[in-house]
Each structure stands twice: as C-alpha cells, then as structure tokens.
Amino acid sequence: MLTKKELLKSLRVGHRVAEDEKNELGNYFVKTAQWEKLENGEIDVIYGAKGMGKSALYSLLSNSAEEFAAKNILLIPAENPLGASVFQTLLDNGNYQELTLSYMWKLYILQLIATKLRANNAKSEVASKLILALETAGLLPKTFTLESLFNQAKNYIQSFAESEAAEVEYSIGLDADSGMPNATKKSKYSKADPKAKLSSVPVNDLLRFANQGLEAESLKVWLLFDRLDVSFSSSFELEKAALRALFKVYSDLKPLDNIKAKIFVRKDIWNRIMEGGFREASHVIKADTIEWNRDGLLNLVVNRLLNNQTFVDYFGLDKTAILADLAKQEALIESILPDKVDTGKNPKSFDWIVSRVQDGTEQTAPREVIHMLESLINTQIRKLEQGAAEPEAKNIFERSVFKAALAIVSKVRYEQTLCAEYPELTKYTASLKGGKTELAVDNLAKVWGESSEQAQLAADKLVATGFFETRTEKDAVTYWVPFLYRDALELVQGRAQ
C-alpha cells in the first residue's frame, strides 16, 4: 500500500496554462454542451476571461484534426500555439488602418487555405489555378512557417497601401478572359490613395475562388485564431485596429460556406475593441461565453484527480460511477480535504478554495483552481518530507497547507498575469503593499499622491482588471482587494482610515 506521500508524488493534475498540457488535455477534458456546439459548427466566436479555458477548447479542437478531417473539415491554426506570435512584426511597423489590416488578414487566410489545398493534392481547376497564382506571386513558397506566410502577406499589401508609384515583380489578380486567378509580372501603379491601390488586389474574388476550390474537393476549412491577447499586447491601438479588422473579415466570410473562422478572444479585449461603437458586432451571432460555476469547478478537479490510476486504486474508486454523479464527486472531495480551512462560520474546504482564488469580477478561473491544487500537492509533499505526520483519515491534505498554497497562487497571479498584462497599472498596485484590503477614493488618492479625480480613474481601471471589487455601504463606495491578490502584496484585513 502506498503511503500518502507516495500517492501525492504520483499525482499529475495538469498545468495552469492549457498550451503546456495540450497532449494530456484530452484525457480529462469534459466535453460539455458548449464543446458539442463548437464541434458541430454552431459556434464561431468564443469569449472568456483570462484563465477560463479558451485555450483549452482551442487545444482540444486542434488535437482533434484527424477526427475533423474524417468529416472533410480541415482545421488550420492561424497562430503558433507557443512562443512568439505570428503577427509580432506588425508591432514594428507603426500605425495601420483597419482597411489595410483587413486586406492583410484576407491574403493571409488565402495563403493558409492554398497551403492546405496543395498539401491535399487538390486536382480541381479552380484550386490548381489559385495555388499556381499564389506561388507565382511569391506568396506561397514550398517551405514556410506561419510567420513567413504572414510577413509575405503583410509586405505585399504594404506595397500597395503605403508606397508611391512603384513596380512590383508579380501581382496576383484575375485573368481578363477566363476570370480565373493568375499572377502577372511587373504591374505598374500610378500615384493614388491607398484605398484605390488596395482595391486592385482582388482578395474578395480570390476568397470566392478558394471557396469554389474547396467545394470542388468536397472540403471545408476552419481557420483557428487564438492567443490574440499575446499577439498585440504591447499596443492597445494596434490591437483594436487589428481585431476590428479581423472581425470585419469574419463577417465578410459568412457567405462562403466552405470557409469559416473560429475566433477565441478574451472578453475584456472584446469590450475594448467595442469602445466607440463597432458595427460588425451585430454580425457576431454564433458566439458563446465560457463561464464556470462552483459545480463545474468541482467536476474539473475530480476529473483531473481520477485521471491518475494510482489515486483510483488507492481509494478503490469506481471512476465511471463518480463522474456520472455530482453527489459522489462532492463526497470524494470532502473525503480527501479537511472539513474546513478556517474554523467557525467559514466555508468547507473546497468552497474556501473557490472563494479565495476568485478575482474582483467575482469569477473563479479554472487556471487558478488547477494551480491551487498543484500547489497544495507540492506543499503537502514538502511537509511530509520534513517529517510531519500524515493527514488524518482519508484526507490527503492538512489544513495548514492551504494558506501556504494560496500564497504561491497569489504571487504568480499577481506577477505573471496582472503585472505582466497591465504594466502601466503596477505603480498603483505596488504602492498598496503592506496596507489595508479596503480603501475609499480619498485613501487611494493619499497613497498614490494624486487628486481624487485621478485616483478614481485609476481605481476604475483596476476594477476592470479584477484587482479591485467595488463595495457600497450607505452610499459610500470603497475598493476591496480580493483574497487572490492579498498575499502577493502582504495586505492586512480591514478598512483604511
């Protein structure tokens, strides 16, 4: 029989970041009704807060390429799952108009489709002509990376949108007689405004040809866009223009039955690009938002634990029966956790976890729950290695490890998520270190050395990030720091005076 230390050392509960566990994700991912709608093509746009599971859905979709290919649907990732963004070079080239960016997106999509048609040895005339035209124009090399394809599309469109009168070696277009895609040599353009120049690149017609080529081959393509928060994170202006352009392209693709874009986007970024109005938003109908409730998080944890055969064997569990019954999942969690972390009128241990890793938007992200579970395991192992007694009864964690684990989660969430994504707000959060957990605007103005009006604006930004939660008592508004960030900043419970 294993000791509890040996059991804990054998447990694998995944990673807090979905991209780091894509090979194991299918083992414990719960295929919910939301997944089924995505799989069936009923959803195109998936919204969700940071850590809510967008990338998990994306990874599962990407890993199901063979299953979709059997249904004649080709999945085409438009972004690298890890590492540098494909679109990084956009950040090095100043400002872009939405129109220019729309042409870049469309040409890049054409390249992606043509590479798939070529890889599938497409034989239809339309598909062959499209591939040849892009190859001749230098837009479809035999060997490529996603970065090189996008850079070729970007440079090609820039040559039309930004230059004065110029010659280009090859220009992609349509044959005047047959109407088929082709590439012509040394086309000259007179001085004109960028819009007029761009209109000479027939991307919409070429997309229709690509759609016909796919139809002739009895194929559909789904273009997968994820990590959009990483792609343009250092420039809000470019992010807004690029993503508005992408959603305009999504709208333009709707009439093409064989070409569909699947876009995974953070809810806060969507709200940001909506500022000032966005007409294309009304066309985003096939959309869904990832949200988690307490029972969903319980099921998530149980699934990950039961994916360990040593855990199943140690407790003699019927995995199938437990996963089919929420009450049995509840009983399992209650058996391995202490009854409560804090005595008195405090929540049971699992609810303590859910509430402690909740941010100011009152959302608990699976990412933090997974990290908390991982930290509990590691912290408990260290205690046992130091000679501590095993937890009582069936418990595999003792009460003392919960707050230590939360401190680890708090530090990582604060430094690697909040500060990394909102560096301009770090000066405000860092200055609160060692202070109270609840402050009025006047308190904030004093700490930050700013006027009440400026402090109010900064506080509202921090509310939007989930660092603050607003509370109202007798018409007085205060800003409350959730437990998730308290350990990282060594905050003390109570209201500032």
NORURFEN-V464423 format. One line per field, one symbol per residue. psi: psi as a letter, one per 30 degrees, with the letter a starting at -180 (. if undefined). burial: b if it has 16 or more other C-alpha atoms within 10 Angstrom, else e. Layout:
# NORURFEN-V464423
psi->???
burial->???
This chain:
# NORURFEN-V464423
psi->kkleeeeeffkjgalfkeffgfffefegkjileeeeeeeggfkekjlllkgfgefeeeeeeefgeeeeefggkkkjkflkflakkegefefghbkkleeeeeeeeeeeeeeeeeeeeefghkfleeeeeeeeeeeeggfileklleeeeeeeeeeeeefefflaklkkekkkakkeefglklklkikkklklleeeeeffjheeeeeeeeeeeeefghllkjkkjlgfeeegfgjeeeeeeeeeeefeeeeffefjfgjkkjkjkkeeeeeeffkgkjefeffieillkkkkaeeeeeeeeeeeeffjeeeeeeghljeeeeffjeeeeeeeeffflleleklaillleeeeeeefgkafggkjkeeeeeeeeeeeeeeeeeeeffgllkllbfkfkleffeeeeeeeeeeeeeefdeeefifffefeeeffkfalfkkleeeeeeefhlleeeeeeeeeefeefgekkkkkjhgkklkkkleefeeeghlkklkk.
burial->eeebbebbeebebbbbbbeeebeebbebeeeeebbeebeeeebbbbbbbbbbbbbbbbbbbbbeeeebeeeebbbbbbbbbeeebbbbebbeeeebebbbbbbbbbbbbbbbbbbbbbeeebeeebbbbbbbbbbbbbbbbeeeebbbbbbbbbebbbbbbeeeeebeebbbbbeeeeebbbbbeeeeeeeeebeebbeebebbebbbbbbbbbbebebbbbbbbbbbbebbbeeeebbbbbbbbbbbbbbebeebebbbbbbbbbebbbeebeeeeeebeeeeeeebbeeeeeeebbbbbbbbbbbeebbeeeeeeebeebeeebeebbebbbebbbbbbeeeeebbbbeebbbbbbbbbebbbbbbbbbbbbbbbebbbebeeeeeebbeeebbbbbebbbbbbbbbbbbbbeeebbebeeebbebbeebbebbbbbbbbbbbeebeeebeebbebbbebbebbbbbbeeeeeeebbbbbbbbbbbbebeeeeee
